[in-house]
Amino acid sequence: MNIGAIVVGVDGSERCRKALAWAMDEAVAQGRPLHVVNAWELCDEGERASRARSVALVENLLRQVCDGRDVVPEVVRHSVRGCASEVLSRRARGQSMLVLVEEGKVSASAPVVVAPAPRGPVD
């Protein structure tokens, strides 16, 4: 039995916020830690600004999703420079599940779950 974490990739969209909420519910239900991953690319303002933007994005999403919850899992934050599919593939290695907002070209050793799409318009 795999006792690894649930890994979720986030990009700041409404769909990823819903995927994060779904992954958080699963992590609580299964008693697993939740790894929240944002892959970032270098912007014109440089590496420090790019990383700071990524860290702020993860923190903002977690604040939104955790607001009003009585129970949250252990959360590990990852802001990693690189191509999202490669970063997520590496972070999912040895973990229990990788949660994505849509099917993509991610080669993961963990089971991949495409989080249920929200009802109504999507940004």
Secondary structure, DSSP 8 states (H G I E B T S, - for coil): -----EEEE--SSHHHHHHHHHHHHHHHHHT--EEEEEEE--BTTBHHHHHHHHHHHHHHHHHHHHTT-S----EEEEEEES-HHHHHHHHHTTSSEEEESS--S---SS-EEE----SS---
